[in-house]
Amino acid sequence: MKITINGQEVAARQGMSVLEAALDAGIFIPHLCKHPNLDALGGCRLCVVENEATGEVLPSCMMAAEDGMKIQTDSAKASGARKLSMEIILATHPADCTGCPKYGKCELQSMFQFMGVGPERWRKRSRSTPDDLGNPLISHLFTRCVRCGRCIRACRELRGANVLDYVKAKEGIRAGVPGGKSLAEAGCKFCGACIEVCPTGSIMDEVGQMKEGVSYPDNVVPCRAVCPAGTDIPRYLRYIKNGEYDKAAAVVREKLPFPRALGRICDHPCEASCKRAALNEPVSICKLKRAGADRAQDSGLWKARAVQLPTTGKKVAVIGAGPTGLTAAYYLAKKGHDLTIYEKNAKAGGQCRYGIPAYRLPDDVLDAEIAEILGVGVKLVVDAEVCKPADLLDEGYDAVLVAVGTHKGVMPPLEGNALEGVVTCTDFLKQARTNSLPQIGESIVVLGGGNVAFDCARTAIRLGAGRVHVVCLEAPDEMAAHKNEVDEGLEEGVILCNSSNILAIRGMGRVEGVEIEKINGFHFEEGRVVVSAIEGSKETIACNNVIIAIGQRPDGTEGMGIELRGAYIATGDTLQTSAKGIFAAGDVVYGTKSVVEAVAAGRKSAESIDRYLGGDGDISETLIDYEAPDPYIGQDLNFAGLARHIPELTEKSHRIGCFDEVEQVFDDAATADEAARCLQCDLRLCLTRPKLWNEYEGRV
């Protein structure tokens, strides 16, 4: 049908309101109670227009479009009624907009500026309603509430939560939680739909939630934003919650080829950003990834749509078969390039195999995922050390990626560091993994406070050490090691010496002990550690071996013939080195970080090398069609208190005598329950952002 608005003919569908027809045609009419995802109520009366045929002035949101009708939005009667409604709304609204976080994005501000209603017309009435700042994640600033009801309708109609309603207070009617309850007590799931639809900033993200310099989507879904590989965490958690593990695995594999390994060893920065922590504890995202990936290991769903492009005739060599090199080779081979990986060790895996104990990452898990990578056409040459990357270019390769990692342990300038029985963490863990470790003594001291230090300590216990001390400078709450690693180590018998400094390693030809002293604190000056020692606290711990676990660095880069920064390879934004055709990525460029960051580095290097070889650099894959999530999440009176599930561990008596996997996978019930703790923050991004008046083509 056709209707005429201000002399302009526009199309309208059956059942459409005049307001909807106008907005669809790019003609702006002020409105507050209407939201793109919510039906209007007609309460704000800002959208009033005049029907030329009848002379009536009615809200356009409640006026059904009829074929041939003629509407005036700017007649004297319509404009007067609209301005009066705005003045009534503004009478109890704060007059100063400049201090409001919604400034410049407020729909009310946009409308009164458009209508030309200024402060001089306002008949101000003070409404000193106290704000509700007692809820996590969400702040309710009642003085900004214009009673449009959008938050209430979103909570009821879009989410099915039924938490918000109109509340009668001595200051008047406002939106809120009936009965004086908190959002948690009312069963809120903190999805944020109320924030998203609020036109004025009456309901806002809690102060500090929205970070400066971060995009809106990344602020709303921080877990996904901080994942180095960019995995769509809320999406795969929904599949896991529903028991659709094959679909969850497909989502994860769109971004990384090691879902089972990372489900065991990822340092999960996503969990540190999880908004659920504001309620009690973050969602156990890493362990859910393992639960989904382990159950879907035999699923072929993700393979059905995996990219495999025709051969390009280009040859690429990768030096190093760690997570960075394997990831890069995987994606470059799928782009049609001929890939060969050269690995100096007997097996692929890098530090995943030689630096992480089998009780955390079993060989069979790593082997299975490496087999998938080799299965796309990647050739692996082991026991092959490449000292000069340029030699591979001379052999006919079009590009070379150096991804040798950081396999050389850092040895501090300690007195006694050359004694027999002193070993670096990298050598110790590799020798333990390859069964080539010389016999260790009864008593071990490990220097360091990170995860690697505890890997060494727990490995030493499994190799028969009767007493293992971990000595570190950090206080208990400052340690770099994950809490679960520390707790499990202590349970297995590790003796932790916090706030302690090793002064010297003592012995005659062989280690006999370490001299330590307690400290009040420490800091760094020009790269050197400066400690504040406690007088009279020196003591000597008798031991047979000392394992140094204070850092790692690249090995052999000095002879590669490319520009370095210290021992690390210098690269530009494209990861190309000072030599044309030679790229570098991962720990060898930026220092020892995490496996998931190594995977991300592998992806970036694959993109750069593909572009260098004439490709488009697009390694993205869609392994499963996007399915819109169910927005109707309902209410749960126990939701805020749902406890985080902790994986079960094998009995201590069994695990300290072998390298069997310690941490067990969640069972089906725990998997579903843990995934159900997710706030589904991404549902906010499924709501349509209302346009402000200056974003419309037409004007009233």
C-alpha positions as CSV (number, residue, x, y, z in Angstrom):
1,M,0.0,0.0,0.0
2,K,1.0,3.7,-0.4
3,I,0.7,6.4,2.2
4,T,1.8,10.0,2.0
5,I,3.9,11.6,4.7
6,N,4.6,15.3,4.5
7,G,3.8,15.1,0.8
8,Q,6.2,12.2,0.2
9,E,4.7,8.9,-1.0
10,V,6.1,5.9,0.9
11,A,5.4,2.2,0.8
12,A,3.8,0.4,3.7
13,R,3.1,-3.3,4.4
14,Q,-0.1,-4.7,5.8
15,G,-0.2,-4.4,9.6
16,M,2.5,-1.7,9.7
17,S,2.2,1.4,11.8
18,V,2.7,4.9,10.4
19,L,5.8,5.2,12.5
20,E,7.3,2.0,11.1
21,A,6.5,3.0,7.6
22,A,8.1,6.4,8.1
23,L,11.3,5.0,9.7
24,D,11.6,2.4,7.0
25,A,11.4,5.1,4.4
26,G,14.2,7.1,6.2
27,I,11.8,9.7,7.6
28,F,12.5,10.4,11.2
29,I,9.7,10.9,13.7
30,P,10.7,11.3,17.4
31,H,9.9,8.3,19.5
32,L,11.0,6.7,22.8
33,C,8.8,3.8,23.7
34,K,9.5,2.2,20.3
35,H,12.7,0.1,19.8
36,P,13.6,-1.8,16.7
37,N,13.2,-5.1,18.6
38,L,10.2,-4.0,20.7
39,D,6.7,-3.0,19.8
40,A,5.6,0.5,20.8
41,L,3.1,1.4,23.6
42,G,2.2,4.9,22.6
43,G,3.0,6.1,26.1
44,C,5.7,8.7,25.4
45,R,3.5,10.6,22.8
46,L,6.6,12.0,21.1
47,C,5.6,10.4,17.8
48,V,2.2,12.1,17.4
49,V,1.2,13.1,13.9
50,E,-1.9,14.6,12.3
51,N,-4.2,12.6,10.0
52,E,-5.2,15.1,7.3
53,A,-8.5,13.4,6.7
54,T,-9.7,13.5,10.3
55,G,-7.6,16.2,11.8
56,E,-6.8,13.9,14.7
57,V,-3.4,14.0,16.4
58,L,-2.5,10.5,17.5
59,P,0.7,8.6,18.3
60,S,2.0,7.3,14.9
61,C,3.2,4.1,16.6
62,M,-0.4,3.2,17.4
63,M,-1.8,4.4,14.0
64,A,-2.2,1.6,11.5
65,A,-1.1,2.5,8.0
66,E,-4.0,2.5,5.5
67,D,-3.7,2.8,1.7
68,G,-4.1,6.4,0.6
69,M,-3.9,8.0,4.0
70,K,-2.1,11.4,4.2
71,I,0.0,12.3,7.3
72,Q,1.5,15.5,8.5
73,T,4.2,15.2,11.1
74,D,5.0,18.9,11.4
75,S,1.6,20.5,11.6
76,A,1.1,23.1,14.3
77,K,-1.1,20.7,16.3
78,A,1.3,17.7,16.0
79,S,4.4,19.8,16.8
80,G,2.8,21.5,19.8
81,A,1.6,18.2,21.3
82,R,5.0,16.6,20.7
83,K,6.9,19.5,22.4
84,L,4.5,19.4,25.3
85,S,5.2,15.7,25.8
86,M,8.9,16.3,25.6
87,E,8.8,19.1,28.2
88,I,6.9,16.8,30.6
89,I,9.6,14.2,30.2
90,L,12.4,16.7,30.7
91,A,10.8,18.2,33.7
92,T,12.1,15.5,36.0
93,H,15.2,14.6,33.9
94,P,18.7,15.9,34.9
95,A,19.5,19.1,33.1
96,D,23.2,18.6,32.6
97,C,24.0,16.1,29.9
98,T,27.8,16.6,29.7
99,G,28.7,14.4,32.7
100,C,26.6,11.5,31.5
101,P,28.4,8.5,29.9
102,K,25.5,8.3,27.4
103,Y,26.4,11.8,26.2
104,G,26.3,12.0,22.4
105,K,24.6,8.6,22.1
106,C,21.5,9.3,24.1
107,E,18.2,8.9,22.2
108,L,16.4,11.5,24.4
109,Q,19.2,14.0,23.9
110,S,19.0,13.4,20.2
111,M,15.3,14.0,20.1
112,F,15.1,17.2,22.2
113,Q,17.9,18.7,20.2
114,F,16.1,17.8,17.0
115,M,12.8,19.2,18.3
116,G,14.5,22.4,19.5
117,V,13.3,22.0,23.0
118,G,15.8,23.8,25.3
119,P,16.4,24.0,29.0
120,E,14.7,27.4,29.2
121,R,11.3,25.8,28.6
122,W,11.7,23.1,31.3
123,R,9.7,23.4,34.4
124,K,12.1,21.5,36.6
125,R,10.9,19.2,39.4
126,S,13.5,17.6,41.5
127,R,13.3,13.8,41.7
128,S,16.0,12.8,44.1
129,T,15.6,9.1,43.6
130,P,18.7,7.2,45.0
131,D,20.6,5.2,42.4
132,D,20.8,1.4,42.7
133,L,24.6,0.7,42.5
134,G,24.4,-2.5,44.6
135,N,24.3,-5.0,41.7
136,P,27.2,-6.5,39.9
137,L,27.7,-5.5,36.2
138,I,24.6,-3.3,36.0
139,S,24.0,0.1,37.6
140,H,20.5,1.6,37.7
141,L,20.4,5.4,37.8
142,F,16.8,6.2,38.5
143,T,17.0,10.0,37.9
144,R,17.5,9.3,34.2
145,C,14.6,6.9,33.9
146,V,11.9,8.3,31.6
147,R,9.5,5.4,32.2
148,C,9.5,4.3,28.6
149,G,9.2,0.7,29.7
150,R,11.7,-0.6,27.1
151,C,13.9,-2.3,29.7
152,I,10.8,-4.0,31.3
153,R,9.6,-5.3,27.9
154,A,13.0,-6.5,26.9
155,C,13.3,-8.4,30.1
156,R,9.9,-10.0,29.7
157,E,9.3,-10.3,25.9
158,L,12.8,-10.7,24.6
159,R,14.4,-12.7,27.4
160,G,11.5,-14.2,29.3
161,A,13.3,-13.3,32.6
162,N,10.4,-11.3,34.2
163,V,12.8,-9.6,36.6
164,L,12.0,-5.9,35.9
165,D,8.7,-4.1,36.3
166,Y,7.2,-0.7,37.2
167,V,7.9,0.0,40.8
168,K,5.9,2.5,42.9
169,A,8.2,4.6,45.1
170,K,7.6,7.8,47.1
171,E,9.4,9.7,44.2
172,G,6.9,8.2,41.7
173,I,6.7,5.3,39.3
174,R,10.0,4.0,37.9
175,A,11.4,0.9,36.4
176,G,13.1,-1.5,38.8
177,V,13.0,-4.8,40.7
178,P,9.8,-5.2,42.7
179,G,10.1,-5.9,46.4
180,G,13.4,-4.2,46.9
181,K,15.2,-7.3,45.7
182,S,18.6,-7.3,44.1
183,L,18.9,-8.5,40.5
184,A,20.5,-11.7,41.7
185,E,17.7,-12.4,44.2
186,A,15.2,-11.9,41.4
187,G,16.8,-14.5,39.2
188,C,18.4,-12.1,36.7
189,K,20.9,-13.8,34.3
190,F,22.7,-10.5,33.6
191,C,22.4,-10.8,29.9
192,G,22.4,-6.9,29.5
193,A,19.4,-6.6,27.3
194,C,18.0,-3.9,29.6
195,I,21.2,-1.9,29.1
196,E,21.1,-2.3,25.4
197,V,17.5,-1.0,24.9
198,C,17.6,1.8,27.5
199,P,17.4,5.1,25.6
200,T,18.9,7.4,28.2
201,G,21.5,5.5,30.2
202,S,19.2,5.0,33.2
203,I,20.4,1.4,33.1
204,M,24.2,1.2,32.4
205,D,27.1,-1.1,32.5
206,E,28.8,-0.9,35.9
207,V,31.6,1.6,36.0
208,G,34.8,0.1,34.8
209,Q,33.1,-2.5,32.6
210,M,33.5,-0.6,29.4
211,K,37.2,0.1,28.7
212,E,38.6,3.1,27.0
213,G,40.0,2.5,23.5
214,V,38.1,-0.8,23.1
215,S,35.4,-1.4,20.5
216,Y,31.9,-1.8,21.7
217,P,31.5,-5.4,20.7
218,D,34.8,-6.2,22.4
219,N,33.7,-4.5,25.6
220,V,30.4,-6.4,25.5
221,V,32.0,-9.8,24.9
222,P,35.5,-9.5,26.5
223,C,36.2,-13.3,26.6
224,R,36.1,-13.5,22.8
225,A,38.0,-10.2,22.4
226,V,41.0,-11.3,24.5
227,C,41.3,-14.8,23.0
228,P,44.5,-14.5,20.9
229,A,43.1,-16.9,18.3
230,G,39.7,-15.1,18.2
231,T,37.6,-18.2,19.0
232,D,33.9,-17.4,19.3
233,I,33.6,-18.5,22.9
234,P,29.9,-17.8,23.7
235,R,28.9,-19.6,20.5
236,Y,30.7,-22.8,21.2
237,L,29.7,-22.8,24.9
238,R,26.0,-22.8,23.8
239,Y,26.6,-25.9,21.7
240,I,28.4,-27.6,24.6
241,K,25.5,-26.7,26.9
242,N,23.1,-28.4,24.5
243,G,25.3,-31.5,24.1
244,E,26.1,-30.6,20.5
245,Y,29.8,-31.3,20.8
246,D,30.5,-31.8,17.1
247,K,29.1,-28.3,16.4
248,A,31.2,-26.9,19.2
249,A,34.3,-28.5,17.8
250,A,33.6,-27.0,14.4
251,V,33.3,-23.5,15.9
252,V,36.7,-23.9,17.7
253,R,38.4,-25.4,14.7
254,E,37.5,-22.4,12.6
255,K,40.3,-20.6,14.5
256,L,42.7,-23.2,15.7
257,P,43.9,-26.8,15.0
258,F,44.7,-27.8,18.6
259,P,41.3,-27.9,20.5
260,R,42.1,-30.9,22.6
261,A,45.6,-29.8,23.5
262,L,44.5,-26.3,24.4
263,G,41.6,-27.7,26.4
264,R,44.3,-29.0,28.7
265,I,47.1,-26.4,28.7
266,C,45.7,-23.1,27.5
267,D,46.5,-20.3,30.0
268,H,42.9,-19.1,29.2
269,P,43.1,-15.3,29.3
270,C,39.4,-15.4,28.4
271,E,38.6,-16.5,31.9
272,A,40.4,-13.6,33.4
273,S,38.0,-11.3,31.4
274,C,34.9,-13.4,31.9
275,K,32.1,-11.1,33.3
276,R,30.7,-14.1,35.3
277,A,33.6,-13.4,37.8
278,A,31.6,-10.4,39.0
279,L,28.9,-12.8,40.3
280,N,31.2,-15.4,41.8
281,E,33.8,-17.1,39.6
282,P,34.5,-17.1,35.8
283,V,33.1,-19.8,33.6
284,S,35.6,-22.7,33.2
285,I,36.0,-22.0,29.5
286,C,39.3,-24.0,29.0
287,K,37.9,-27.2,30.6
288,L,34.7,-26.9,28.6
289,K,36.8,-26.6,25.4
290,R,38.4,-29.9,26.4
291,A,35.1,-31.5,27.3
292,G,33.6,-30.6,23.9
293,A,36.8,-31.4,21.9
294,D,37.4,-34.8,23.6
295,R,33.8,-35.9,22.9
296,A,33.9,-34.7,19.3
297,Q,37.3,-36.1,18.4
298,D,35.8,-38.7,16.0
299,S,33.3,-36.2,14.5
300,G,33.7,-35.4,10.8
301,L,31.3,-32.5,10.8
302,W,34.0,-29.8,10.7
303,K,35.9,-31.6,8.0
304,A,33.0,-31.5,5.5
305,R,33.5,-27.8,4.8
306,A,37.2,-27.5,5.5
307,V,39.1,-25.3,3.0
308,Q,41.5,-27.1,0.6
309,L,42.4,-25.0,-2.4
310,P,44.1,-26.2,-5.5
311,T,47.9,-26.3,-5.6
312,T,49.6,-23.0,-6.3
313,G,53.0,-24.4,-7.2
314,K,54.7,-22.4,-4.4
315,K,56.9,-24.1,-1.9
316,V,57.2,-23.0,1.8
317,A,59.6,-24.4,4.4
318,V,58.9,-24.1,8.1
319,I,61.7,-24.4,10.6
320,G,60.3,-25.8,13.8
321,A,57.4,-28.1,14.4
322,G,56.0,-26.4,17.5
323,P,52.5,-24.9,17.8
324,T,53.4,-21.8,15.7
325,G,55.1,-23.7,12.9
326,L,52.4,-26.5,12.8
327,T,49.6,-23.9,12.7
328,A,51.2,-21.9,9.9
329,A,52.0,-25.0,7.9
330,Y,48.4,-26.2,8.3
331,Y,46.8,-23.1,7.0
332,L,49.3,-22.5,4.2
333,A,48.9,-26.1,3.0
334,K,45.1,-25.6,2.9
335,K,45.8,-22.5,0.7
336,G,47.4,-24.8,-1.8
337,H,51.1,-24.3,-1.1
338,D,53.6,-27.1,-0.9
339,L,54.6,-27.3,2.8
340,T,57.6,-29.0,4.5
341,I,58.4,-28.7,8.2
342,Y,62.0,-29.2,9.4
343,E,62.2,-30.3,13.0
344,K,65.5,-30.9,14.8
345,N,64.0,-33.2,17.4
346,A,62.8,-36.8,16.8
347,K,59.1,-35.8,17.0
348,A,56.9,-32.8,16.2
349,G,55.3,-30.7,18.9
350,G,57.9,-28.3,20.1
351,Q,57.5,-27.3,23.7
352,C,54.0,-28.9,23.8
353,R,55.9,-32.2,23.7
354,Y,59.3,-31.4,25.2
355,G,58.4,-28.7,27.7
356,I,55.0,-29.7,29.0
357,P,54.9,-32.9,31.1
358,A,52.8,-35.8,29.9
359,Y,50.6,-35.7,33.0
360,R,49.3,-32.4,31.6
361,L,49.3,-33.1,27.9
362,P,49.5,-36.8,27.0
363,D,51.4,-37.9,23.8
364,D,48.3,-39.5,22.3
365,V,46.4,-36.3,22.4
366,L,49.2,-34.3,20.8
367,D,49.9,-37.0,18.2
368,A,46.3,-37.1,17.1
369,E,46.1,-33.3,16.5
370,I,49.5,-33.3,14.7
371,A,48.3,-36.1,12.5
372,E,45.3,-33.9,11.4
373,I,47.7,-31.2,10.4
374,L,50.0,-33.5,8.5
375,G,46.9,-35.0,6.9
376,V,46.2,-31.8,4.8
377,G,49.5,-32.4,2.9
378,V,52.2,-31.1,5.2
379,K,55.5,-33.0,5.0
380,L,57.5,-33.4,8.2
381,V,61.2,-34.0,8.3
382,V,62.5,-34.8,11.8
383,D,66.1,-34.9,13.2
384,A,66.8,-32.1,10.8
385,E,68.4,-29.0,12.2
386,V,68.4,-26.0,9.8
387,C,71.0,-23.4,10.9
388,K,70.7,-20.9,8.0
389,P,67.1,-20.2,6.7
390,A,68.6,-18.8,3.5
391,D,69.9,-22.2,2.5
392,L,66.3,-23.3,2.0
393,L,65.7,-20.5,-0.4
394,D,68.7,-21.6,-2.3
395,E,67.1,-25.1,-2.4
396,G,64.1,-23.8,-4.3
397,Y,61.7,-22.7,-1.5
398,D,59.7,-19.5,-2.2
399,A,59.4,-18.6,1.5
400,V,60.7,-19.8,4.8
401,L,59.2,-19.4,8.3
402,V,61.4,-19.6,11.3
403,A,59.4,-20.8,14.3
404,V,62.0,-22.4,16.5
405,G,60.6,-21.2,19.8
406,T,62.6,-20.7,23.0
407,H,64.2,-24.0,24.0
408,K,67.3,-22.7,25.8
409,G,66.9,-22.2,29.6
410,V,68.2,-19.0,31.2
411,M,71.1,-19.6,33.6
412,P,71.5,-16.8,36.2
413,P,75.0,-15.7,37.2
414,L,74.8,-17.5,40.5
415,E,77.8,-18.7,42.4
416,G,78.0,-22.5,41.9
417,N,75.8,-22.6,38.7
418,A,78.4,-24.8,37.0
419,L,78.4,-27.5,39.6
420,E,77.3,-31.0,38.5
421,G,73.6,-31.4,39.2
422,V,72.6,-27.9,38.1
423,V,70.3,-28.0,35.1
424,T,67.9,-25.6,33.3
425,C,64.2,-26.2,33.1
426,T,64.2,-26.8,29.4
427,D,66.9,-29.4,29.6
428,F,65.4,-31.1,32.6
429,L,61.9,-31.4,31.1
430,K,63.1,-32.5,27.7
431,Q,65.3,-35.2,29.2
432,A,62.4,-36.4,31.4
433,R,60.1,-36.6,28.4
434,T,62.7,-38.5,26.3
435,N,63.8,-40.8,29.2
436,S,67.4,-39.5,28.9
437,L,67.7,-37.8,32.3
438,P,70.6,-38.8,34.4
439,Q,69.6,-40.2,37.8
440,I,68.4,-37.5,40.1
441,G,69.0,-37.3,43.8
442,E,66.7,-37.5,46.8
443,S,66.4,-33.8,47.3
444,I,65.7,-31.2,44.6
445,V,65.5,-27.4,44.7
446,V,63.7,-25.6,41.8
447,L,64.4,-21.9,41.4
448,G,61.4,-20.0,40.0
449,G,57.7,-19.2,40.6
450,G,56.0,-19.9,37.3
451,N,54.1,-22.8,35.8
452,V,57.4,-24.2,34.4
453,A,58.9,-24.3,37.9
454,F,56.0,-26.4,39.1
455,D,56.2,-28.6,36.0
456,C,59.8,-29.3,37.0
457,A,59.0,-29.9,40.6
458,R,56.1,-32.2,40.0
459,T,58.1,-34.1,37.3
460,A,60.9,-34.5,39.8
461,I,58.5,-36.1,42.3
462,R,57.3,-38.5,39.7
463,L,60.9,-39.4,38.9
464,G,61.5,-40.4,42.5
465,A,62.7,-37.3,44.4
466,G,61.7,-37.6,48.0
467,R,61.9,-33.9,48.8
468,V,61.3,-31.0,46.3
469,H,61.6,-27.3,47.3
470,V,60.3,-24.5,45.0
471,V,62.1,-21.3,45.9
472,C,60.9,-18.0,44.4
473,L,61.1,-14.3,45.0
474,E,57.4,-13.7,44.8
475,A,54.9,-13.7,47.7
476,P,52.1,-16.3,47.4
477,D,49.7,-13.8,45.8
478,E,52.2,-12.6,43.3
479,M,53.3,-15.9,41.8
480,A,53.1,-16.3,38.0
481,A,52.1,-20.0,38.4
482,H,48.4,-20.7,38.1
483,K,46.7,-21.4,41.4
484,N,45.6,-24.9,40.4
485,E,49.2,-25.8,39.5
486,V,50.4,-24.6,42.9
487,D,47.7,-26.3,44.8
488,E,48.2,-29.6,43.0
489,G,51.9,-29.4,43.5
490,L,51.5,-28.8,47.2
491,E,49.2,-31.7,47.4
492,E,51.8,-33.9,45.8
493,G,54.4,-32.9,48.3
494,V,56.1,-29.8,46.8
495,I,57.6,-27.6,49.6
496,L,57.1,-23.9,48.6
497,C,59.5,-21.2,49.8
498,N,58.0,-17.9,48.9
499,S,59.7,-14.5,49.3
500,S,63.1,-16.1,49.2
501,N,66.2,-15.3,47.3
502,I,68.9,-17.9,46.3
503,L,72.3,-16.5,47.2
504,A,74.5,-19.3,46.0
505,I,74.6,-23.0,45.1
506,R,77.0,-24.8,47.4
507,G,79.1,-27.9,46.9
508,M,82.5,-29.4,46.0
509,G,82.3,-30.4,42.4
510,R,78.7,-31.4,42.8
511,V,75.6,-29.7,44.3
512,E,75.3,-30.2,48.0
513,G,72.8,-27.4,48.9
514,V,71.5,-23.9,48.1
515,E,71.9,-20.9,50.4
516,I,68.8,-18.7,50.6
517,E,67.5,-15.7,52.5
518,K,64.1,-14.4,53.2
519,I,63.1,-11.0,51.6
520,N,60.5,-8.3,52.3
521,G,60.2,-7.6,48.5
522,F,62.0,-7.0,45.3
523,H,62.0,-4.8,42.2
524,F,63.9,-4.4,39.0
525,E,66.5,-1.8,38.1
526,E,68.0,-1.8,34.6
527,G,67.1,-5.4,34.2
528,R,68.6,-6.5,37.5
529,V,66.7,-7.8,40.5
530,V,67.1,-5.7,43.7
531,V,65.9,-7.4,46.8
532,S,65.1,-6.2,50.3
533,A,66.6,-8.9,52.5
534,I,65.5,-9.8,56.0
535,E,68.6,-9.6,58.3
536,G,69.5,-12.9,59.9
537,S,67.2,-15.0,57.7
538,K,69.9,-16.9,55.8
539,E,69.7,-20.7,55.7
540,T,71.0,-23.6,53.6
541,I,68.7,-26.2,52.0
542,A,70.5,-29.5,51.5
543,C,69.9,-30.9,48.0
544,N,71.4,-33.1,45.2
545,N,70.1,-31.2,42.2
546,V,69.1,-27.6,41.3
547,I,66.7,-26.9,38.5
548,I,66.7,-23.3,37.2
549,A,63.3,-22.2,35.9
550,I,63.5,-18.5,35.6
551,G,63.1,-18.1,31.8
552,Q,63.8,-19.3,28.3
553,R,65.3,-17.9,25.2
554,P,65.9,-18.9,21.6
555,D,68.8,-21.2,20.8
556,G,71.0,-20.8,17.7
557,T,69.5,-17.6,16.2
558,E,72.9,-15.9,16.3
559,G,74.1,-17.9,13.3
560,M,71.0,-17.6,11.1
561,G,72.2,-14.5,9.2
562,I,69.2,-12.3,9.9
563,E,68.7,-9.2,12.1
564,L,68.2,-9.9,15.8
565,R,67.0,-8.0,18.8
566,G,69.2,-9.7,21.4
567,A,68.6,-13.4,20.8
568,Y,65.2,-12.8,19.3
569,I,64.5,-12.4,15.6
570,A,63.5,-8.9,14.5
571,T,60.5,-8.7,12.2
572,G,58.2,-6.0,10.8
573,D,54.4,-5.9,10.9
574,T,54.2,-8.6,8.2
575,L,56.6,-10.8,10.3
576,Q,59.1,-10.7,7.4
577,T,62.7,-10.6,8.7
578,S,65.6,-8.5,7.4
579,A,66.0,-11.1,4.7
580,K,63.5,-11.1,1.8
581,G,61.4,-14.3,1.8
582,I,62.3,-15.2,5.3
583,F,59.6,-14.8,8.0
584,A,59.6,-15.5,11.7
585,A,56.8,-15.9,14.3
586,G,56.0,-17.1,17.8
587,D,58.3,-17.2,20.9
588,V,61.4,-16.7,18.8
589,V,60.1,-13.2,18.0
590,Y,58.4,-12.0,21.1
591,G,59.7,-14.2,23.9
592,T,58.1,-17.1,25.8
593,K,54.3,-16.7,26.0
594,S,51.5,-19.3,25.7
595,V,50.5,-22.0,23.3
596,V,47.3,-20.1,22.3
597,E,49.4,-17.1,21.5
598,A,51.8,-19.3,19.5
599,V,48.8,-20.5,17.5
600,A,47.7,-16.9,16.9
601,A,51.2,-16.1,15.7
602,G,51.1,-19.1,13.3
603,R,47.8,-17.8,11.9
604,K,49.2,-14.3,11.3
605,S,52.4,-15.7,9.7
606,A,50.3,-17.9,7.3
607,E,48.3,-14.8,6.3
608,S,51.5,-12.8,5.6
609,I,53.3,-15.6,3.7
610,D,50.2,-16.3,1.6
611,R,50.1,-12.6,0.6
612,Y,53.8,-12.6,-0.1
613,L,53.3,-15.6,-2.4
614,G,50.5,-13.8,-4.3
615,G,47.5,-15.0,-2.4
616,D,44.8,-12.9,-0.7
617,G,46.0,-13.8,2.9
618,D,42.5,-15.0,3.8
619,I,42.8,-18.2,5.9
620,S,39.3,-17.9,7.4
621,E,37.0,-20.9,7.3
622,T,33.3,-21.3,8.0
623,L,33.0,-24.9,9.2
624,I,29.4,-24.6,10.3
625,D,26.6,-22.3,9.4
626,Y,25.8,-19.6,11.9
627,E,22.7,-20.4,13.9
628,A,21.0,-17.4,15.7
629,P,21.0,-18.1,19.4
630,D,17.7,-18.5,21.3
631,P,17.3,-15.1,23.0
632,Y,14.6,-16.4,25.4
633,I,16.8,-17.4,28.3
634,G,14.3,-17.3,31.1
635,Q,14.7,-16.7,34.8
636,D,16.8,-18.7,37.3
637,L,16.6,-17.8,41.0
638,N,19.9,-19.7,41.6
639,F,21.8,-18.4,38.6
640,A,24.1,-15.9,40.4
641,G,25.2,-18.5,42.9
642,L,25.9,-21.3,40.5
643,A,29.3,-22.6,41.6
644,R,32.2,-23.2,39.2
645,H,32.9,-26.9,38.5
646,I,36.4,-28.1,39.3
647,P,37.7,-31.1,37.3
648,E,38.4,-34.2,39.3
649,L,42.0,-35.3,39.7
650,T,43.4,-38.8,39.8
651,E,44.3,-40.0,43.3
652,K,47.6,-38.5,44.6
653,S,48.9,-42.0,45.6
654,H,48.6,-43.0,41.9
655,R,49.7,-39.9,40.1
656,I,52.9,-39.2,41.9
657,G,54.3,-42.5,40.7
658,C,53.6,-42.1,37.0
659,F,53.0,-39.6,34.2
660,D,49.3,-40.5,33.7
661,E,47.0,-37.6,33.0
662,V,46.1,-35.9,36.3
663,E,43.1,-33.8,35.4
664,Q,39.9,-35.7,34.3
665,V,37.4,-34.4,31.8
666,F,34.0,-33.2,33.0
667,D,31.2,-35.7,32.8
668,D,28.1,-34.9,30.7
669,A,26.2,-33.4,33.7
670,A,29.1,-31.2,34.8
671,T,29.7,-30.1,31.3
672,A,26.2,-28.9,30.7
673,D,25.9,-27.3,34.2
674,E,29.2,-25.4,33.7
675,A,28.3,-24.2,30.2
676,A,25.0,-23.0,31.6
677,R,26.8,-20.5,33.9
678,C,27.7,-18.4,30.8
679,L,26.0,-15.0,30.8
680,Q,25.7,-15.1,27.0
681,C,26.9,-11.6,26.7
682,D,26.9,-11.8,22.9
683,L,23.1,-11.8,22.9
684,R,23.3,-8.0,23.4
685,L,24.9,-7.7,20.0
686,C,22.0,-9.4,18.4
687,L,19.8,-6.5,19.3
688,T,19.4,-3.7,16.8
689,R,20.9,-0.3,17.7
690,P,18.3,2.5,17.2
691,K,19.3,5.2,14.8
692,L,19.6,8.8,16.0
693,W,17.8,11.5,14.0
694,N,20.8,12.6,12.1
695,E,21.2,9.1,10.7
696,Y,17.9,9.3,8.8
697,E,17.6,10.6,5.3
698,G,14.4,12.5,5.9
699,R,13.3,15.0,8.6
700,V,9.9,15.8,10.0
